[in-house]
Amino acid sequence: MKKHCFWEHLGPRLPRYYVQIMTVIVLCACMVTPAFAVDDMWTVANRIIVDVYNKIAGVSTVLAGLMSAVAVVGAKISNNQHKVDQSWDWLKRIWIAWVVINGIGAFLAYVRPLFDGLNTIQ
């Protein structure tokens, strides 16, 4: 029995495979659309952080105002001192949560960029 060699079997079809592979490579190269960014990713990320912070600050402020009104009305119309104390405690918690949420957002959006470039040695 004659032993078949891999290259003898592949040899006659090799030019056709080469042309097919090169055609796919050229088509892929032609279909790639270059993307030129106007800003670098850090500028875009900073803009996104500030935008998200502004949206969160707006929503949290509206919700804090609404929940504060509910807590104050609950404290004023209640005839039980325990419920009045609970309403004032909830009012404190609402405003502490508002300060924490907006404080973290303000730090990320406005204070952190002030420290950019300070971690380099020159």
Sequence and secondary structure as in RCSB ss.txt:
>XXXX:A:sequence
MKKHCFWEHLGPRLPRYYVQIMTVIVLCACMVTPAFAVDDMWTVANRIIVDVYNKIAGVSTVLAGLMSAVAVVGA
KISNNQHKVDQSWDWLKRIWIAWVVINGIGAFLAYVRPLFDGLNTIQ
>XXXX:A:secstr
     HHHHHGGGHHHHHHHHHHHHHHHHHH      SS HHHHHHHHHHHHHHHHHHHHHHHHHHHHHHHHHHH
HH   HHHHHHHHHHHHHHHHHHHHHHHHHHIIIIIGGGGTTTT   
